[in-house]
Amino acid sequence: MVEIPLGGPHGGPPPGAYPGDRSALTKRSGVRASPRVMAVTGSALSLVLGCLVVRFGLALSDARPYEGAATERSYIVVAVLAMIVWWGGSAISIVLAVRRRPGRADAVRHSIGVRSTCRARDMSWPRAVALRTDRLSLEPLAVEHASEMVAALASPTLYRYTGGHPPALDELEARYRRQVRGGPEDGRAGWSNWIVRPAVGGPAIGFVQATLTREGSDLVAELAWLITPSGQGRGLAGEAASAVASWLTSSGATRLRAHVHPEHEASARIAQRLGLAPTSTLVDGEIRWEAPSRS
């Protein structure tokens, strides 16, 4: 009986493994002058302009044949014009600076966005380690595994319930390069992947993968598995998945989860072996199976 992954087609991470783009609050913006700098700069420029008015006004007054009171009045006019230029320019600069200053609501939203992104990036996830059972050896995924996994994923029967097609080598290498990073760039999930082969050695016969997320106080591990047609019918998928589930639980996972196609009886039996039970939640045509929280 065909044992296929519970996640995306032909071995991709389960639903939700690739969260959406980061919030726009975390994107960098251009450098902007602060309101205080703008106000001081505008006031200084206004003062310089006022001084120029005085300088040229006095030069113009001295060049005219005024005498006595007329000359004094011209000096007063020049001084008043200079003060108007200085004060007016300073006032305009202050108004523009105040209008440019972000409001409290914007500052709060930015602060919340930055803090939430930092928390996501700082969150650590259990990383896959080598595991072993009586009959199987589970190796942490490496890009180099792609060359032998192309053959393991080549049978069209593996895609009966998930759709899709056998991946080409370059496609699988690109997928593994993403997965070995251990999670998406925003840090809101963790990816652990294992390649399964016989304990006595030989070519790879499948994989197990886990997508880790935080839901409140729970560390949720969503499992998926696959065994090639040649290795099916001997309980190998259940043995490999059980080894990973035990390791995840010992590493802090408080809730296990999987998604199983309603007609895929073999995967349903494996989910039961892991202690999962079907729920009423349907995701992309698959039933969510889940174990009670251990927290």
C-alpha positions in Angstrom: 0.0 0.0 0.0 1.4 3.4 -0.9 2.6 5.5 2.0 2.9 9.2 1.0 3.7 12.5 2.7 0.9 14.2 4.6 2.2 17.6 3.6 2.6 19.3 0.2 3.0 17.3 -3.1 6.0 15.1 -3.6 7.6 15.8 -0.3 7.3 19.6 0.1 6.7 21.0 3.6 3.2 20.6 5.1 0.7 23.4 4.7 1.9 26.6 6.4 5.6 25.7 6.1 6.3 28.8 4.0 4.6 31.8 5.7 3.7 34.9 3.8 6.0 37.9 3.3 7.3 39.8 6.2 5.3 42.8 7.4 6.1 46.1 5.7 7.0 47.4 9.2 10.2 45.5 9.0 11.4 46.9 5.7 14.1 49.5 5.6 13.2 53.0 4.5 15.3 56.0 3.4 17.2 58.2 5.8 15.1 61.2 7.0 16.1 64.3 9.0 14.5 64.6 12.4 12.0 67.4 13.1 14.4 69.1 15.5 17.2 69.2 12.9 14.8 70.6 10.3 13.6 73.4 12.6 17.1 74.4 13.6 18.4 74.3 10.1 15.4 76.4 8.8 15.9 79.0 11.6 19.6 79.3 10.8 19.0 79.7 7.1 16.4 82.4 7.9 18.9 84.2 10.1 21.5 84.2 7.3 18.9 85.5 4.9 17.9 88.2 7.4 21.6 89.3 7.7 21.9 89.5 3.9 18.8 91.7 3.8 20.4 94.0 6.4 23.7 94.0 4.6 22.3 94.9 1.2 19.7 97.3 2.8 22.4 99.3 4.5 24.5 99.4 1.4 21.5 100.7 -0.6 20.7 103.3 2.1 24.3 104.5 2.3 24.3 105.0 -1.5 21.2 107.2 -1.4 21.6 111.0 -0.6 19.4 110.7 2.6 20.2 112.7 5.6 19.0 112.9 9.2 15.6 111.4 9.9 15.2 110.0 6.4 18.4 107.9 6.8 17.2 106.7 10.2 13.9 105.7 8.8 15.6 103.7 6.1 17.7 101.8 8.7 14.5 101.0 10.7 12.8 99.7 7.6 15.8 97.5 6.8 15.9 96.1 10.4 12.2 95.4 10.3 12.4 93.6 7.0 15.3 91.5 8.3 13.4 90.5 11.5 10.3 89.6 9.4 12.5 87.4 7.1 14.2 85.7 10.1 11.0 85.1 12.2 8.9 84.2 9.2 11.4 81.6 8.0 11.9 80.1 11.4 8.1 79.8 11.9 7.7 78.1 8.6 10.5 75.7 9.4 9.0 74.8 12.7 5.5 74.2 11.2 6.9 71.9 8.5 9.0 70.0 11.1 5.9 69.4 13.3 3.8 68.2 10.4 6.6 65.8 9.4 6.8 64.3 12.9 5.1 60.9 13.1 2.1 60.5 15.3 2.0 58.4 18.4 -0.2 55.7 16.7 2.4 55.3 13.9 5.2 55.0 16.5 3.3 52.4 18.4 2.5 50.3 15.3 6.2 50.5 14.2 7.4 49.5 17.7 5.0 46.5 17.8 6.0 45.3 14.4 9.7 45.5 15.1 9.4 43.7 18.5 7.3 40.9 17.0 9.7 40.4 14.1 12.7 40.4 16.5 10.9 37.8 18.7 10.3 35.6 15.7 13.9 35.9 14.5 15.3 35.2 18.0 13.1 32.1 18.4 15.1 28.9 18.3 13.8 25.5 17.0 15.0 22.0 17.5 17.3 21.0 14.7 17.3 17.5 13.2 19.8 15.0 14.6 20.7 11.5 13.4 18.2 8.9 14.7 18.2 5.1 14.6 15.7 2.3 15.0 15.9 -1.4 14.8 15.6 -1.4 11.1 16.2 2.2 10.0 18.7 5.0 10.0 17.4 8.6 9.8 19.9 11.2 8.6 19.4 14.9 8.8 18.6 16.3 5.3 21.5 17.6 3.1 21.4 19.0 -0.4 23.5 16.1 -1.5 20.7 13.7 -0.8 18.8 15.0 -3.8 20.7 12.8 -6.3 19.5 9.5 -4.6 16.1 10.9 -3.6 15.2 11.5 -7.2 14.9 7.8 -7.7 13.0 7.3 -4.4 10.4 9.9 -5.5 10.2 8.7 -9.1 7.1 6.5 -8.8 3.9 8.1 -10.1 1.9 6.2 -7.5 3.3 8.4 -4.7 1.2 11.3 -6.0 -2.2 9.6 -6.1 -3.6 11.6 -3.1 -1.4 14.7 -3.3 -1.2 15.4 -7.0 1.9 16.7 -8.6 4.6 14.8 -10.4 8.1 13.3 -9.6 10.6 16.1 -9.2 13.6 16.6 -11.5 17.1 16.7 -9.9 17.4 20.5 -10.1 14.0 21.0 -8.6 14.7 18.7 -5.7 18.1 20.4 -5.1 16.4 23.8 -5.0 13.8 22.4 -2.5 16.5 20.9 -0.3 18.5 24.1 -0.3 15.4 25.9 1.2 14.7 23.2 3.7 18.2 22.8 5.1 18.1 26.5 6.2 15.9 25.2 9.0 13.0 27.6 8.5 11.8 30.7 6.6 13.6 34.0 6.8 11.1 35.5 9.2 11.9 32.8 11.7 8.2 32.0 12.4 8.6 28.3 11.8 11.2 25.6 12.1 11.9 22.8 9.6 13.4 19.5 10.4 13.9 16.8 7.7 15.3 13.3 7.8 16.3 10.9 4.9 15.3 7.3 5.7 17.5 4.4 4.7 17.9 0.8 6.0 20.0 0.5 9.1 22.2 -2.0 7.4 22.9 0.5 4.6 21.8 1.0 1.1 19.9 3.6 -0.9 17.4 6.0 0.6 13.9 4.7 0.8 12.0 7.8 2.0 11.9 10.7 4.4 10.2 12.2 7.5 9.7 15.9 8.0 8.4 18.1 10.8 7.3 21.7 10.6 7.5 23.4 14.0 5.4 26.4 15.0 4.3 28.2 18.2 0.6 28.4 19.1 0.3 30.1 22.4 2.3 28.1 25.0 2.4 25.0 22.7 5.3 24.0 20.4 3.4 22.3 17.6 5.1 19.7 15.4 3.4 18.8 12.1 4.6 15.6 10.7 4.8 14.2 7.2 6.4 10.9 5.9 7.0 8.9 2.8 8.3 5.4 2.0 9.0 4.3 -1.6 6.8 1.5 -3.1 9.5 -1.1 -2.7 9.7 -0.5 1.1 6.0 -0.4 1.8 3.8 -3.0 3.6 6.4 -3.6 6.4 5.5 -0.8 8.8 8.7 1.2 7.9 6.9 4.5 7.6 5.3 4.1 11.0 8.6 3.1 12.5 10.4 6.2 11.1 7.6 8.6 12.0 7.5 7.2 15.6 11.2 7.7 16.0 10.9 11.4 14.9 7.8 11.9 17.1 9.6 10.6 20.1 12.6 12.8 19.5 10.3 15.9 18.9 8.5 15.2 22.2 11.8 14.9 24.1 13.0 18.1 22.4 10.0 20.2 23.7 7.2 19.6 21.3 3.9 19.7 23.2 1.5 18.9 20.4 1.8 16.6 17.4 -0.2 17.1 14.2 -0.6 15.7 10.7 -2.9 16.0 7.7 -4.2 12.9 6.1 -6.3 12.4 2.9 -9.7 11.0 3.8 -9.2 8.0 1.5 -5.6 7.2 2.6 -6.1 4.4 5.0 -2.4 3.6 5.4 -1.5 7.1 6.5 -4.5 7.1 8.9 -3.1 4.0 10.5 0.3 5.6 10.9 -1.4 8.7 12.5 -3.2 6.4 14.9 0.1 4.7 15.8 1.5 8.1 16.7 -1.4 8.7 19.1 -3.2 11.2 16.8 -6.9 11.4 16.4 -9.0 12.9 13.5 -10.6 16.3 14.0 -13.3 18.2 12.1 -10.7 20.5 10.6 -10.2 20.1 6.8 -7.1 21.7 5.2 -6.7 21.5 1.4 -8.9 18.4 1.3 -7.0 16.6 4.1 -8.3 15.9 7.6 -6.3 17.3 10.5 -5.1 14.6 13.0 -3.9 15.8 16.3 -2.8 14.7 19.7 -3.9 16.4 22.9 -1.5 19.1 24.2 1.1 18.0 26.7 1.6 21.5 28.1 
